[in-house]
Amino acid sequence: MTDNTDDPNTFNAALDTTGLYCPEPIMLMHNKVRDMTSGQVLKVVATDPATTRDVPKFCQFLGHELLHQNSVDDQYVYFIRLA
């Protein structure tokens, strides 16, 4: 397995939830991580401000590591390493 360093530009899969609102981004994240393996990194792009609360809680609850989160204008980007 290739180690994904803390470089936020390194990821194995991406999920664009732009335009979707709670609970859809988190539901899609649940579905996406099922197709991935432990240690892989998922990049999530969202426009729902609730994701700033929901994504960290999603990671904490499932044991995933939130590597990086950033917001620019009305877009939120998250990088999550799967447990």
Secondary structure, DSSP 8 states (H G I E B T S, - for coil): -----S-TT--SEEEE-TT--TTHHHHHHHHHHHTS-TT-EEEEEE--TTHHHHHHHHHHHHT-EEEEEEEETTEEEEEEE--
